[in-house]
């Protein structure tokens, strides 16, 4: 018996993965009419049907629905070992929007294969998770490898910050039982030559900030010099959040202490792989990067609070720019938060900073949507050796550990509910995978190696917890 191969995956899973790649299942934050459009529903039903066709001994597949929320796909696979606890295998099926025009010959919802790389929105982030987890379980049962009870949980609001997940977890609480291990397949990789396990994730705080000064727009010849510009006031408010010269976030509560072990790991990583955070950026030529050293950049990407402006309102496009004093300016602030800063606390502080002592007594409205980051708890000894064995057996190289700059709200949410849970956060989002950008790419051999590594980890878990 052999593990999952490219050939077996092409036969059993690839056609459905490609069909999923054609569905624009855009996450609700980017498609307020997601319900009427029905694409998330189509994607869910497609994956559910594929799941039902798996050759597993004892399992059930269903879609859990809650009025007004995105669904969750559940595949509950009975244990084949004398174990009590539950393993949750997590992924998501909602997608980021296309972002912009894709390169020649590629399109977000028309999957293209080049060699062993698949290009389409949402395959690497994170549609492959359903296929990798269930292929791994199917392969284990085919080979007679024992596993504990496994619940594959595929949500559909992750790219919006998982606003629907807690409600689903509430409904699932009894059914999930004692969750011992969470395997999350939505994370990143530094290289494609080994299994990468995530040690921390940053949080995310999205804030809509609007400054109003007029009831309606006015001729700038009559109002400028008299009515303060909403843009100028917003600029002053932003100066409270971030040092405009350096990009350093100025609110002390948004900074977290970096554990010494993470500093050491970042230095070791850049010693081996160079400027991992800097090299992968498609910068214009001659651009000077932030941070003095590659290690600075890696630590800043994984531990620093940062501000990005991701949207603007009340500002016409350049073709429509007239000589007016605009009535308001609105910006979308997207902050990344250190792994150990609570998102709700950060949202309160940010709102206070933006709304107190507002220049010229302008009207400021702030709405926030926070997600807390995550710091991996220490690994149980069985899991530490299982990860090493899994990486060596599937990739032929030792496991790697790294912090990530992105956010997966579910990990913090699950860790809060099940304090004893062990985590494995891994994934296929390596160099050139372009998650959230144009030309998103799934590297098929890496996906298969990750799926086979999941089998190893589940097998080691069953051995470690069997009575
Ligand atoms: Zn994702």
Boltz pocket constraint, residues with backbone or C-beta under 6 A from the ligand:
constraints:
  - pocket:
      binder: B
      contacts: [[A, 92], [A, 125], [A, 126], [A, 158], [A, 186]]
      max_distance: 6.0
